[in-house]
Amino acid sequence: MPAILNRQDSDHDNLCDEIFLERAAVLSRAGNAVSEILDFLNRLENEIESKKYLLNILSCGDDIISISCDKKVLCAEINENIKKFNAACKVARLKYYYFIVTREAMGLRRHDRVREIYKIPDEKKMIQIF
């Protein structure tokens, strides 16, 4: 009889381990989804800022006609990236929400540190073409 109990305990322990590993995998995937979209947002933000810097350099130029065309093209590119950025912000907020819901479902109730780690930026305003 003790051998049967030991086998049942072992089966129970194995099942608990599998459940624990699955919970960890689900939480990891949810966190990685938020991290990936935040990385994408950072890359977009860097691209927007570098193009804005280039736009400021062009604004200091002397050749008005060619610079005006370049500035319009650059402003259009910046605004297109801002649209992508704002759309990605919405996706990031949704993925963050799913992550928090997943944490809550697993009994994790304190999210202060999570908010610090996964800070979602505010949406950006479009720039005006002068």
LINWOLIN-V603766 format. One record per residue. N is the residue number from 1. RES is the residue in one small letter. PHI is phi in whole degrees, 0 to 359 (999 if undefined). PSI is psi in whole degrees, -180 to 180 (* if undefined). BURIAL is 1 if it has 9 or more other ideal C-beta (glycine too) atoms within 8 Angstrom, else 0. Layout:
BEGIN
N_RES_PHI_PSI_BURIAL ; N_RES_PHI_PSI_BURIAL
END
This chain:
BEGIN
1_m_999_-40_0 ; 2_p_299_-31_0 ; 3_a_295_-37_0 ; 4_i_294_-43_0 ; 5_l_296_-41_0 ; 6_n_297_-40_0 ; 7_r_293_-41_0 ; 8_q_295_-42_0 ; 9_d_298_-41_0 ; 10_s_295_-44_0 ; 11_d_298_-42_0 ; 12_h_296_-44_0 ; 13_d_297_-41_0 ; 14_n_297_-42_0 ; 15_l_295_-43_0 ; 16_c_298_-41_0 ; 17_d_297_-43_0 ; 18_e_297_-42_0 ; 19_i_297_-45_0 ; 20_f_300_-45_0 ; 21_l_296_-39_0 ; 22_e_293_-41_0 ; 23_r_299_-43_1 ; 24_a_296_-39_0 ; 25_a_294_-42_0 ; 26_v_297_-45_1 ; 27_l_295_-39_1 ; 28_s_296_-44_0 ; 29_r_297_-41_0 ; 30_a_295_-42_1 ; 31_g_294_-40_1 ; 32_n_295_-35_0 ; 33_a_297_-41_1 ; 34_v_292_-43_1 ; 35_s_299_-42_1 ; 36_e_297_-44_0 ; 37_i_290_-33_1 ; 38_l_292_-36_1 ; 39_d_296_-42_0 ; 40_f_299_-42_1 ; 41_l_298_-41_1 ; 42_n_297_-42_0 ; 43_r_296_-43_0 ; 44_l_297_-43_1 ; 45_e_297_-41_1 ; 46_n_298_-41_0 ; 47_e_294_-42_1 ; 48_i_298_-46_1 ; 49_e_295_-39_0 ; 50_s_293_-37_0 ; 51_k_289_-35_1 ; 52_k_295_-38_1 ; 53_y_297_-45_0 ; 54_l_298_-38_1 ; 55_l_297_-41_1 ; 56_n_296_-38_0 ; 57_i_295_-43_0 ; 58_l_296_-32_1 ; 59_s_293_-20_0 ; 60_c_270_0_0 ; 61_g_283_170_0 ; 62_d_259_-34_0 ; 63_d_282_91_0 ; 64_i_299_-44_0 ; 65_i_292_-52_0 ; 66_s_291_-35_0 ; 67_i_292_-37_1 ; 68_s_299_-43_0 ; 69_c_295_-45_0 ; 70_d_298_-40_1 ; 71_k_295_-39_1 ; 72_k_296_-44_1 ; 73_v_296_-45_0 ; 74_l_295_-42_1 ; 75_c_298_-41_1 ; 76_a_297_-41_1 ; 77_e_295_-42_1 ; 78_i_297_-46_1 ; 79_n_295_-35_1 ; 80_e_295_-42_0 ; 81_n_293_-34_1 ; 82_i_293_-38_1 ; 83_k_299_-45_1 ; 84_k_298_-42_1 ; 85_f_299_-47_1 ; 86_n_295_-38_1 ; 87_a_295_-41_0 ; 88_a_293_-32_1 ; 89_c_298_-41_1 ; 90_k_295_-42_0 ; 91_v_296_-41_1 ; 92_a_298_-43_1 ; 93_r_297_-39_1 ; 94_l_293_-45_0 ; 95_k_294_-36_1 ; 96_y_295_-42_1 ; 97_y_300_-46_0 ; 98_y_299_-39_1 ; 99_f_297_-45_1 ; 100_i_295_-42_1 ; 101_v_298_-41_0 ; 102_t_297_-44_1 ; 103_r_299_-45_1 ; 104_e_299_-42_1 ; 105_a_297_-25_0 ; 106_m_267_5_0 ; 107_g_90_6_0 ; 108_l_270_112_0 ; 109_r_255_-19_0 ; 110_r_263_124_0 ; 111_h_237_13_1 ; 112_d_301_-48_0 ; 113_r_294_-36_0 ; 114_v_297_-41_1 ; 115_r_298_-36_0 ; 116_e_290_-41_0 ; 117_i_286_-45_0 ; 118_y_256_64_1 ; 119_k_280_119_0 ; 120_i_268_126_1 ; 121_p_289_160_0 ; 122_d_286_157_0 ; 123_e_291_156_0 ; 124_k_257_154_0 ; 125_k_269_147_0 ; 126_m_294_152_0 ; 127_i_265_155_1 ; 128_q_270_140_0 ; 129_i_270_124_0 ; 130_f_269_*_0
END
